[in-house]
Amino acid sequence: MNKIFGILIVSLVLLGCKQKNTKTNVIDEKIEFNQELADELEKMAKIDQIAAYIPQGKYKELSEKEWNAFKDSVFTTNQKRISEIFEQHGFVGFDLAGENGSRNFWMIVQHSDHNPEFQKEVLVEMKKEVDKQNAISTNYGLLVDRVNLNTGKAQIYGTQVTYNMNIGQAYPKKLKDSAKVNERRKSIGLEPIEEYLNGMTEMHFEMNKEYYSGKGITKPTLYETN
């Protein structure tokens, strides 16, 4: 009986060692850079940026209805493909597709507003990569805010803005505890919100210069900065 019991203990120890080694191998498995994936994400990002911006070049000839249909098609098609990539790889980090590839993956998710549940799933996995310094922390903040607004919550970092068209000034959409927003922004590497809003204000003003000129506004209204 003692002999059988001894054999059982040895077997369990060996099994435990085998399982531990297997787990270690999974953890230590090195992710190989995937150039094909990086190239695909680059192409997807280019068309995404066309759709996310105001109509340029040949797209100026489209009617508003045609332009909106084009944008919807780009965002839904990209999101379908990015979902497949996410299913296979999780959040695409620097190790898999480089910093640009990781940023391009994030950007397409950022513009998948028609599917906030998907954005939420990605956000969970992105946080893991940010904690490993394998993804861009500031972009994580932008996605947090996007997901919060898309699900009816206040944003955390104040990255999502709208504009006062009467004075040419950006201001944050629904924001939680605005008095401490710069502390939260600093924690993920974002500049003070006043500087961020001024940058968004100036960019928006340039894009809509003709409109503001018609209203007699010659320069954007900026926030005071330290």
GIWO-V632296 format. One record per residue. N is the residue number from 1. RES is the residue in one small letter. PHI is phi as a letter, one per 20 degrees, with the letter a starting at -180 (* if undefined). D_FIRST is the distance of its C-alpha to the first C-alpha in whole Angstrom. Layout:
N|RES|PHI|D_FIRST + N|RES|PHI|D_FIRST
This chain:
1|m|*|0 + 2|n|f|4 + 3|k|f|5 + 4|i|f|5 + 5|f|f|6 + 6|g|f|9 + 7|i|f|10 + 8|l|f|11 + 9|i|f|13 + 10|v|g|14 + 11|s|f|15 + 12|l|f|17 + 13|v|f|19 + 14|l|f|20 + 15|l|f|21 + 16|g|f|23 + 17|c|f|25 + 18|k|f|26 + 19|q|f|27 + 20|k|f|29 + 21|n|f|31 + 22|t|f|32 + 23|k|f|33 + 24|t|f|35 + 25|n|f|36 + 26|v|f|38 + 27|i|f|39 + 28|d|e|41 + 29|e|f|42 + 30|k|e|46 + 31|i|e|48 + 32|e|e|51 + 33|f|f|55 + 34|n|d|56 + 35|q|f|60 + 36|e|f|60 + 37|l|f|59 + 38|a|f|61 + 39|d|f|64 + 40|e|f|63 + 41|l|f|63 + 42|e|f|66 + 43|k|f|68 + 44|m|f|67 + 45|a|f|68 + 46|k|f|72 + 47|i|f|72 + 48|d|f|70 + 49|q|f|73 + 50|i|f|76 + 51|a|f|75 + 52|a|e|74 + 53|y|e|77 + 54|i|f|81 + 55|p|g|82 + 56|q|c|84 + 57|g|l|85 + 58|k|f|85 + 59|y|f|83 + 60|k|f|86 + 61|e|f|88 + 62|l|f|85 + 63|s|f|86 + 64|e|g|84 + 65|k|f|83 + 66|e|f|82 + 67|w|f|81 + 68|n|f|78 + 69|a|f|77 + 70|f|f|76 + 71|k|f|74 + 72|d|f|72 + 73|s|f|72 + 74|v|f|71 + 75|f|f|68 + 76|t|f|66 + 77|t|f|66 + 78|n|f|65 + 79|q|f|62 + 80|k|f|61 + 81|r|f|60 + 82|i|f|59 + 83|s|f|57 + 84|e|f|55 + 85|i|f|55 + 86|f|f|53 + 87|e|f|51 + 88|q|e|50 + 89|h|d|50 + 90|g|m|50 + 91|f|f|53 + 92|v|f|55 + 93|g|e|55 + 94|f|g|56 + 95|d|f|54 + 96|l|e|54 + 97|a|c|58 + 98|g|m|59 + 99|e|f|61 + 100|n|f|64 + 101|g|f|61 + 102|s|f|59 + 103|r|f|63 + 104|n|f|64 + 105|f|f|61 + 106|w|g|61 + 107|m|f|65 + 108|i|f|64 + 109|v|f|62 + 110|q|g|64 + 111|h|e|67 + 112|s|e|64 + 113|d|f|66 + 114|h|f|66 + 115|n|c|62 + 116|p|f|61 + 117|e|f|58 + 118|f|f|57 + 119|q|g|59 + 120|k|f|56 + 121|e|f|53 + 122|v|f|54 + 123|l|g|55 + 124|v|f|52 + 125|e|f|51 + 126|m|f|54 + 127|k|g|53 + 128|k|f|49 + 129|e|f|51 + 130|v|f|54 + 131|d|f|51 + 132|k|e|50 + 133|q|l|54 + 134|n|d|54 + 135|a|b|57 + 136|i|e|60 + 137|s|f|60 + 138|t|f|63 + 139|n|f|63 + 140|y|g|60 + 141|g|f|62 + 142|l|f|65 + 143|l|f|62 + 144|v|g|61 + 145|d|f|64 + 146|r|f|65 + 147|v|f|62 + 148|n|g|63 + 149|l|f|66 + 150|n|f|65 + 151|t|d|63 + 152|g|n|66 + 153|k|d|64 + 154|a|f|66 + 155|q|f|66 + 156|i|d|64 + 157|y|d|66 + 158|g|m|70 + 159|t|e|70 + 160|q|e|71 + 161|v|c|75 + 162|t|c|78 + 163|y|c|81 + 164|n|e|84 + 165|m|f|87 + 166|n|e|90 + 167|i|c|89 + 168|g|m|87 + 169|q|b|84 + 170|a|e|80 + 171|y|b|78 + 172|p|f|74 + 173|k|f|73 + 174|k|h|71 + 175|l|c|70 + 176|k|e|67 + 177|d|l|68 + 178|s|f|71 + 179|a|f|72 + 180|k|d|68 + 181|v|f|68 + 182|n|f|69 + 183|e|f|66 + 184|r|f|64 + 185|r|f|66 + 186|k|f|66 + 187|s|f|62 + 188|i|d|62 + 189|g|n|64 + 190|l|e|67 + 191|e|f|71 + 192|p|g|73 + 193|i|f|73 + 194|e|f|77 + 195|e|f|77 + 196|y|f|75 + 197|l|f|77 + 198|n|f|80 + 199|g|f|79 + 200|m|f|78 + 201|t|f|82 + 202|e|f|84 + 203|m|f|82 + 204|h|f|83 + 205|f|f|86 + 206|e|f|87 + 207|m|f|85 + 208|n|c|88 + 209|k|g|91 + 210|e|f|93 + 211|y|f|92 + 212|y|f|92 + 213|s|f|96 + 214|g|f|97 + 215|k|e|96 + 216|g|m|98 + 217|i|e|95 + 218|t|e|95 + 219|k|b|92 + 220|p|f|88 + 221|t|e|87 + 222|l|d|85 + 223|y|e|83 + 224|e|f|83 + 225|t|c|81 + 226|n|f|80
